[in-house]
Amino acid sequence: MSAGWFRRRFLPGGPLPTPRPAGPHASPVPYRRPRFLRGSGSSPGPADASRRPDARPVRSPSRGRTLPWNAGYAEIINAEKSEFNEDQAACGKLRIRRCEFGTEEEQEWLTVCSEEFLTGHYWALFDGHGGPAAAILAANTLHSCLRRQLEAVVEGVVASQPPMHLSGRCVCLSDPQFVEEKGIRTEDLDEVIGRELEASGQMGGCTALVAVSLQGKLYVANAGDSRAILVRRDEIRPLSSEFTPETERQRIQQLAFIYPELLAGEFTRLEFPRRLKGDDLGQKVLFRDHHMSGWSYKRVEKSDLKYPLIHGQGRQARLLGTLAVSRGLGDHQLRVLDTNIQLKPFLLSVPQVTVLDVDQLALQEEDVVVMATDGLWDVLSNEQVAWLVRSFLPANQQDPHRFSELAQMLIHSTQGKDGSMGEGQVSYDDVSVFVIPLHSQGQRDSGH
């Protein structure tokens, strides 16, 4: 990580800033569900707070509304965890402008600028925390940010040999220095959300999972703990990885090693298998630091008794005892409870990008991409989702709404009802699901 980049962004040379109060005319971000759900019934609102956990409605687009590629969508609100559904979804068509100037003389007089457009589509899921505002802002802003960013690199996208090895590898996996050196403005959306949240006097953040179809490829970008998988007749291919305090332990610990002032003397960056107590002083215990992939032994010192930077295992792991994700958007004002310790320096808005070359796949009619927020994956594994897909689609080939019905069925399978795949487990979280069919669809985005 670039020290200059980090210091400019988070360490201005003085004490960490305190949150600024909202202005006298601050207007909160209005709560709303995705635009494509309008007309689907059961309008949400504060009354949802009185919902019973066993009577949560599953919502899908109305039958007269078609999503890009005839994709399916469904969502369910949490079981009284928060007042509103903090997930947000967006999808739509992209028109990427290419300007081709004429001769040098024409450029001088600025009389000719022939325009042509590349056409693509996108689908996005944002899982909010600390309120729905950040997810709503991300969904509302994504289209313009995507278009602006893609227009800046459009010549590379259409080149016969695209830069950065855009041929199926992961791009910008974890290094902001790479992003800074290449001049890629990946934080643009994050900055917009930060400004809007501050202006509205609200807080919060969200994870982001976005799929963009362009020029015969599907680009899947993930920052957070949502997940996308490709399901085919004989293959399950993960298209994203989850970013949590546990999966990014070494990056987070290294940051605390380089900038110990971020912990304000209140936390230890070392990880221990359990929370240490005073009786452990002088004892030998297992520990891990940023440079270690495995465990080693050390004698417990007084500084080791501080609360750990990362605590808990699996889905229970928390960063600074507060946050369950290590990448996402927003959270610019988030502090550890009763302290001025910021979480934002440890969070990345840089996504992992996986490229699926759709044109190179021998696609079958039932090949789909399933995108969902973590509420689905808390209960169902990749294999269970794939089994449901392979069981449902062949039996419903004539149903034009089968992909939304499949998304609904996936959500019903997380509710612990008889016959569900969740083995009695129930997801009490918000759940949002896109099912994107690939067969005969990708060809539409291959040309201008």
C-alpha positions as CSV (number, residue, x, y, z in Angstrom):
1,M,0.0,0.0,0.0
2,S,1.3,3.5,-0.9
3,A,2.2,5.3,2.3
4,G,1.7,8.7,0.6
5,W,-1.8,7.6,-0.6
6,F,-2.8,6.5,2.9
7,R,-1.4,9.6,4.7
8,R,-3.0,12.0,2.3
9,R,-6.4,10.2,2.8
10,F,-6.4,9.5,6.5
11,L,-3.6,11.1,8.3
12,P,-3.6,14.9,7.7
13,G,-1.0,15.5,10.3
14,G,-3.2,16.3,13.2
15,P,-5.7,14.5,15.4
16,L,-8.4,12.5,13.7
17,P,-11.4,14.6,12.7
18,T,-14.6,14.4,14.6
19,P,-17.9,14.0,12.8
20,R,-19.3,17.3,11.6
21,P,-22.9,18.0,12.7
22,A,-25.5,18.2,10.0
23,G,-26.3,21.6,8.6
24,P,-29.6,23.3,9.6
25,H,-31.1,22.4,6.2
26,A,-29.9,18.8,6.0
27,S,-32.4,16.6,4.2
28,P,-32.2,12.9,4.9
29,V,-32.0,10.5,2.0
30,P,-35.6,9.3,1.4
31,Y,-36.2,5.6,1.9
32,R,-37.4,3.7,-1.1
33,R,-37.2,0.3,-2.7
34,P,-35.7,-0.4,-6.2
35,R,-37.5,1.4,-9.0
36,F,-38.2,-1.8,-10.9
37,L,-40.3,-3.1,-7.9
38,R,-42.9,-0.3,-8.3
39,G,-46.3,-1.8,-8.8
40,S,-45.3,-5.1,-7.2
41,G,-47.6,-4.6,-4.2
42,S,-47.0,-4.5,-0.4
43,S,-45.5,-1.0,-0.3
44,P,-42.8,-0.8,2.4
45,G,-42.7,1.7,5.2
46,P,-42.3,2.0,9.0
47,A,-45.3,-0.3,9.4
48,D,-42.9,-3.1,8.4
49,A,-41.3,-2.9,11.8
50,S,-44.3,-4.8,13.2
51,R,-44.0,-7.7,10.8
52,R,-43.8,-11.2,12.2
53,P,-40.7,-13.2,11.4
54,D,-42.9,-16.0,9.9
55,A,-44.9,-13.6,7.8
56,R,-42.3,-11.7,5.8
57,P,-43.4,-11.1,2.2
58,V,-41.1,-12.0,-0.7
59,R,-41.2,-9.2,-3.3
60,S,-40.5,-9.5,-7.1
61,P,-41.0,-7.2,-10.1
62,S,-44.5,-7.2,-11.4
63,R,-45.1,-9.6,-14.4
64,G,-45.3,-6.7,-16.8
65,R,-41.9,-5.3,-15.9
66,T,-38.8,-6.9,-17.7
67,L,-35.3,-6.5,-16.3
68,P,-32.2,-6.6,-18.5
69,W,-31.6,-10.0,-20.1
70,N,-35.0,-11.1,-18.6
71,A,-33.2,-11.5,-15.3
72,G,-35.1,-12.5,-12.2
73,Y,-35.1,-10.7,-8.9
74,A,-36.6,-11.2,-5.4
75,E,-36.1,-9.8,-2.0
76,I,-37.3,-10.2,1.6
77,I,-37.0,-7.8,4.5
78,N,-35.2,-8.8,7.7
79,A,-37.0,-10.2,10.7
80,E,-37.2,-7.0,12.8
81,K,-33.4,-6.6,12.9
82,S,-33.9,-3.0,11.7
83,E,-36.9,-0.8,10.8
84,F,-36.2,-0.9,7.0
85,N,-34.8,-3.2,4.4
86,E,-31.2,-2.1,4.2
87,D,-30.5,-4.0,1.0
88,Q,-30.8,-2.1,-2.3
89,A,-30.7,-3.2,-5.9
90,A,-30.2,-1.6,-9.3
91,C,-30.0,-2.7,-12.9
92,G,-30.2,-1.1,-16.3
93,K,-28.8,-0.4,-19.7
94,L,-25.5,1.3,-20.3
95,R,-24.6,3.4,-23.3
96,I,-20.9,4.1,-23.4
97,R,-19.9,7.0,-25.6
98,R,-16.9,6.9,-27.9
99,C,-15.8,10.2,-29.5
100,E,-13.7,9.9,-32.6
101,F,-12.3,13.2,-33.8
102,G,-11.6,13.8,-37.5
103,T,-8.4,15.3,-39.0
104,E,-6.0,17.5,-37.1
105,E,-7.5,20.5,-38.8
106,E,-11.0,19.5,-37.8
107,Q,-9.9,19.0,-34.2
108,E,-8.4,22.5,-34.2
109,W,-11.8,24.0,-35.2
110,L,-13.8,21.5,-33.1
111,T,-16.3,21.1,-35.9
112,V,-16.4,17.3,-36.1
113,C,-16.9,14.8,-33.3
114,S,-18.6,11.7,-34.6
115,E,-20.1,9.7,-31.7
116,E,-20.8,6.0,-31.5
117,F,-21.9,4.0,-28.5
118,L,-21.2,0.7,-26.9
119,T,-24.2,-0.9,-25.3
120,G,-24.0,-2.9,-22.1
121,H,-26.1,-3.8,-19.0
122,Y,-25.5,-3.9,-15.3
123,W,-26.9,-5.5,-12.2
124,A,-26.0,-4.4,-8.6
125,L,-26.7,-5.3,-5.0
126,F,-25.8,-3.1,-2.1
127,D,-26.1,-4.4,1.5
128,G,-26.4,-1.5,3.9
129,H,-25.5,-1.4,7.6
130,G,-26.1,1.4,10.0
131,G,-29.2,2.4,8.0
132,P,-30.3,2.2,4.4
133,A,-29.0,5.6,3.2
134,A,-25.6,4.5,1.9
135,A,-27.1,1.6,-0.1
136,I,-29.8,3.9,-1.6
137,L,-27.2,6.5,-2.6
138,A,-25.0,3.8,-4.2
139,A,-27.9,2.4,-6.2
140,N,-29.0,5.9,-7.3
141,T,-25.4,7.0,-8.3
142,L,-24.0,3.8,-9.8
143,H,-25.3,4.3,-13.4
144,S,-23.6,7.7,-13.9
145,C,-20.4,6.6,-12.2
146,L,-20.2,3.5,-14.3
147,R,-20.8,5.4,-17.5
148,R,-18.2,8.0,-16.7
149,Q,-15.6,5.5,-15.6
150,L,-16.1,3.3,-18.7
151,E,-16.0,6.2,-21.1
152,A,-12.6,7.1,-19.7
153,V,-11.2,3.6,-20.5
154,V,-13.4,2.6,-23.4
155,E,-10.6,2.3,-25.9
156,G,-8.9,-0.2,-23.7
157,V,-12.1,-2.2,-23.2
158,V,-12.6,-2.6,-27.0
159,A,-8.9,-3.2,-27.8
160,S,-8.1,-6.6,-29.2
161,Q,-5.6,-7.0,-26.3
162,P,-7.2,-5.2,-23.4
163,P,-4.8,-3.8,-20.7
164,M,-4.5,-5.2,-17.2
165,H,-5.1,-8.7,-18.5
166,L,-8.9,-8.4,-18.7
167,S,-9.2,-12.0,-19.8
168,G,-10.5,-13.8,-16.8
169,R,-8.1,-12.9,-14.0
170,C,-8.8,-10.9,-10.9
171,V,-7.9,-7.2,-11.2
172,C,-7.0,-4.8,-8.4
173,L,-7.2,-7.5,-5.8
174,S,-6.0,-5.5,-2.8
175,D,-3.5,-2.8,-3.6
176,P,-4.5,0.8,-3.6
177,Q,-1.1,1.8,-4.9
178,F,-1.8,0.0,-8.2
179,V,-5.0,1.9,-8.5
180,E,-3.3,5.2,-7.7
181,E,-0.5,4.7,-10.1
182,K,-2.8,3.8,-13.0
183,G,-5.0,6.8,-12.2
184,I,-8.1,4.6,-11.8
185,R,-10.8,6.5,-9.8
186,T,-12.4,3.6,-8.1
187,E,-13.2,5.6,-5.0
188,D,-15.3,8.0,-7.0
189,L,-18.6,6.4,-6.0
190,D,-17.4,6.2,-2.4
191,E,-16.5,9.9,-2.3
192,V,-20.0,10.8,-3.7
193,I,-21.6,8.7,-1.0
194,G,-19.5,10.3,1.7
195,R,-20.4,13.8,0.6
196,E,-24.1,13.0,0.3
197,L,-24.2,11.3,3.7
198,E,-22.5,14.3,5.4
199,A,-24.8,16.8,3.6
200,S,-27.9,14.8,4.8
201,G,-26.7,14.4,8.3
202,Q,-26.8,10.6,8.0
203,M,-24.4,7.8,8.6
204,G,-23.9,4.2,7.5
205,G,-22.2,2.2,4.8
206,C,-22.8,-0.7,2.4
207,T,-21.2,-3.6,0.6
208,A,-21.3,-3.6,-3.2
209,L,-21.6,-6.4,-5.7
210,V,-21.9,-5.3,-9.4
211,A,-22.0,-7.2,-12.6
212,V,-21.4,-5.4,-15.9
213,S,-21.9,-7.0,-19.3
214,L,-19.9,-5.3,-22.1
215,Q,-18.3,-6.5,-25.3
216,G,-19.1,-10.2,-24.7
217,K,-17.6,-10.2,-21.2
218,L,-19.2,-10.1,-17.8
219,Y,-17.2,-8.1,-15.2
220,V,-18.1,-9.0,-11.6
221,A,-16.8,-6.5,-9.0
222,N,-17.2,-7.2,-5.3
223,A,-16.4,-5.2,-2.2
224,G,-17.9,-6.9,0.9
225,D,-19.5,-10.2,1.8
226,S,-22.1,-10.6,-1.0
227,R,-21.5,-13.4,-3.5
228,A,-21.9,-14.2,-7.2
229,I,-21.6,-17.7,-8.7
230,L,-22.0,-19.1,-12.2
231,V,-24.2,-22.2,-12.3
232,R,-24.0,-24.5,-15.3
233,R,-25.1,-28.1,-15.8
234,D,-21.7,-29.5,-14.8
235,E,-20.0,-26.6,-13.2
236,I,-20.2,-24.2,-10.2
237,R,-17.8,-21.3,-10.6
238,P,-17.3,-18.7,-7.9
239,L,-17.2,-15.2,-9.4
240,S,-16.4,-13.3,-6.2
241,S,-14.7,-13.7,-2.8
242,E,-16.0,-12.4,0.5
243,F,-14.0,-9.6,2.2
244,T,-14.4,-9.8,6.0
245,P,-12.0,-9.0,8.9
246,E,-11.1,-12.7,8.9
247,T,-10.3,-13.1,5.2
248,E,-8.3,-9.8,5.2
249,R,-6.6,-10.3,8.5
250,Q,-3.1,-9.8,7.3
251,R,-3.8,-6.7,5.3
252,I,-5.6,-5.1,8.3
253,Q,-2.9,-6.1,10.8
254,Q,-0.2,-4.8,8.5
255,L,-2.0,-1.5,8.4
256,A,-2.0,-1.3,12.2
257,F,1.7,-2.3,12.2
258,I,2.6,0.6,9.9
259,Y,0.2,3.1,11.5
260,P,-0.1,2.1,15.2
261,E,-1.7,5.5,15.9
262,L,-4.9,4.2,14.2
263,L,-5.5,2.0,17.3
264,A,-5.1,5.0,19.7
265,G,-3.5,2.7,22.3
266,E,-6.9,1.0,22.9
267,F,-6.5,-2.2,20.8
268,T,-3.8,-4.8,20.0
269,R,-3.2,-5.8,16.4
270,L,-2.2,-9.4,17.4
271,E,-4.8,-12.2,17.0
272,F,-5.2,-14.8,19.7
273,P,-7.5,-17.9,19.6
274,R,-9.4,-16.5,22.6
275,R,-9.8,-13.3,24.5
276,L,-6.9,-13.1,27.0
277,K,-7.4,-12.3,30.7
278,G,-5.2,-11.1,33.5
279,D,-4.5,-14.6,34.6
280,D,-2.8,-15.2,31.3
281,L,0.1,-12.8,32.0
282,G,3.4,-14.6,31.5
283,Q,1.8,-17.6,30.0
284,K,2.7,-19.0,26.6
285,V,-0.2,-18.7,24.1
286,L,-0.8,-19.0,20.4
287,F,-0.9,-15.8,18.3
288,R,-0.7,-14.4,14.8
289,D,0.6,-11.2,13.4
290,H,0.5,-9.6,9.9
291,H,3.5,-11.4,8.5
292,M,2.3,-14.9,9.7
293,S,0.0,-17.3,7.8
294,G,0.1,-19.8,10.7
295,W,0.3,-19.6,14.4
296,S,3.2,-19.3,16.8
297,Y,3.8,-18.9,20.6
298,K,4.6,-15.9,22.7
299,R,4.5,-15.0,26.4
300,V,1.5,-12.8,27.2
301,E,2.4,-9.2,28.0
302,K,0.2,-6.5,29.5
303,S,-0.4,-4.9,26.1
304,D,-1.8,-8.2,24.8
305,L,-4.7,-7.8,27.2
306,K,-6.2,-5.0,25.1
307,Y,-9.2,-5.7,22.9
308,P,-8.0,-7.3,19.7
309,L,-8.1,-5.5,16.3
310,I,-10.0,-8.5,14.9
311,H,-12.1,-10.6,17.2
312,G,-14.3,-13.6,16.6
313,Q,-14.4,-16.4,14.0
314,G,-16.3,-16.9,10.7
315,R,-19.4,-14.7,10.4
316,Q,-18.9,-13.5,14.0
317,A,-15.5,-11.9,13.2
318,R,-15.6,-8.1,13.9
319,L,-13.2,-5.3,13.0
320,L,-12.5,-3.2,16.1
321,G,-15.5,-4.9,17.7
322,T,-17.8,-3.1,15.3
323,L,-18.0,-4.1,11.7
324,A,-18.3,-7.5,10.0
325,V,-17.0,-6.5,6.6
326,S,-13.6,-5.1,5.5
327,R,-14.5,-3.6,2.1
328,G,-17.5,-1.4,1.0
329,L,-18.7,2.1,0.5
330,G,-19.5,4.8,3.0
331,D,-18.8,4.5,6.8
332,H,-16.8,7.8,6.6
333,Q,-18.1,8.9,10.0
334,L,-18.1,5.4,11.7
335,R,-16.3,5.3,15.1
336,V,-15.7,2.7,17.7
337,L,-18.3,3.1,20.4
338,D,-17.5,5.9,22.9
339,T,-14.1,6.7,21.2
340,N,-12.8,8.8,18.3
341,I,-11.2,5.8,16.6
342,Q,-12.1,5.7,12.9
343,L,-12.9,2.5,11.1
344,K,-12.7,4.0,7.6
345,P,-8.8,3.7,7.3
346,F,-9.1,0.0,7.5
347,L,-11.9,-0.3,4.9
348,L,-11.2,-0.5,1.2
349,S,-13.6,0.6,-1.5
350,V,-11.4,-1.1,-4.1
351,P,-13.3,-4.2,-5.4
352,Q,-12.0,-7.5,-6.6
353,V,-12.9,-7.8,-10.3
354,T,-13.4,-11.2,-12.0
355,V,-13.9,-11.3,-15.7
356,L,-16.1,-14.0,-17.3
357,D,-15.6,-14.3,-21.1
358,V,-19.2,-15.2,-22.0
359,D,-18.4,-15.4,-25.7
360,Q,-16.0,-18.3,-25.0
361,L,-18.5,-20.4,-23.2
362,A,-20.6,-23.1,-24.9
363,L,-23.7,-21.9,-23.1
364,Q,-26.7,-24.0,-22.3
365,E,-30.2,-22.7,-21.7
366,E,-30.1,-23.2,-17.9
367,D,-26.7,-21.4,-17.4
368,V,-27.2,-18.5,-15.0
369,V,-25.3,-16.2,-12.7
370,V,-26.8,-16.0,-9.2
371,M,-26.0,-12.8,-7.2
372,A,-27.1,-12.4,-3.7
373,T,-26.5,-10.6,-0.5
374,D,-25.0,-12.5,2.5
375,G,-28.5,-13.3,4.0
376,L,-28.8,-16.0,1.4
377,W,-25.3,-17.4,1.8
378,D,-25.6,-17.5,5.6
379,V,-28.0,-20.4,5.1
380,L,-27.3,-21.9,1.6
381,S,-24.0,-23.2,0.2
382,N,-23.0,-22.8,-3.4
383,E,-23.8,-26.4,-4.0
384,Q,-27.3,-26.1,-2.5
385,V,-28.1,-23.1,-4.6
386,A,-26.8,-24.9,-7.7
387,W,-29.0,-27.9,-6.9
388,L,-32.0,-25.7,-6.7
389,V,-31.2,-24.0,-10.0
390,R,-30.7,-27.3,-11.8
391,S,-33.9,-28.7,-10.4
392,F,-36.1,-25.7,-11.1
393,L,-35.2,-24.4,-14.5
394,P,-35.5,-27.5,-16.7
395,A,-39.0,-28.1,-15.2
396,N,-40.1,-24.6,-16.0
397,Q,-38.7,-23.9,-19.5
398,Q,-42.0,-22.5,-20.8
399,D,-42.5,-20.0,-18.0
400,P,-41.3,-16.5,-19.1
401,H,-41.1,-15.4,-15.5
402,R,-39.1,-18.5,-14.3
403,F,-36.0,-16.5,-13.3
404,S,-37.8,-14.3,-10.9
405,E,-39.7,-17.4,-9.6
406,L,-36.3,-19.1,-9.1
407,A,-35.1,-16.1,-7.1
408,Q,-38.2,-16.3,-5.0
409,M,-37.7,-20.0,-4.4
410,L,-34.1,-19.4,-3.3
411,I,-35.3,-16.9,-0.7
412,H,-38.1,-19.3,0.5
413,S,-35.3,-21.9,1.0
414,T,-33.7,-19.7,3.6
415,Q,-36.8,-19.5,5.8
416,G,-36.6,-22.8,7.5
417,K,-39.8,-24.2,6.1
418,D,-40.6,-27.8,5.3
419,G,-38.7,-29.0,2.2
420,S,-36.2,-26.1,2.3
421,M,-32.5,-26.7,1.6
422,G,-31.4,-24.7,4.6
423,E,-31.7,-27.8,6.9
424,G,-34.0,-25.9,9.3
425,Q,-31.8,-22.8,9.4
426,V,-33.5,-19.4,9.0
427,S,-32.0,-16.2,7.6
428,Y,-33.2,-13.3,9.7
429,D,-31.3,-10.9,7.5
430,D,-32.4,-8.9,4.5
431,V,-32.0,-11.1,1.4
432,S,-31.8,-9.9,-2.2
433,V,-31.2,-12.1,-5.2
434,F,-30.6,-11.6,-8.9
435,V,-30.7,-14.6,-11.3
436,I,-29.2,-13.6,-14.6
437,P,-29.6,-16.0,-17.6
438,L,-26.6,-16.1,-20.0
439,H,-27.9,-18.2,-22.9
440,S,-28.5,-16.2,-26.1
441,Q,-28.3,-13.0,-24.1
442,G,-24.6,-12.1,-24.1
443,Q,-24.5,-11.8,-27.9
444,R,-26.7,-8.6,-27.5
445,D,-23.9,-6.8,-25.7
446,S,-21.1,-8.0,-28.1
447,G,-21.5,-5.1,-30.6
448,H,-22.2,-1.4,-30.8
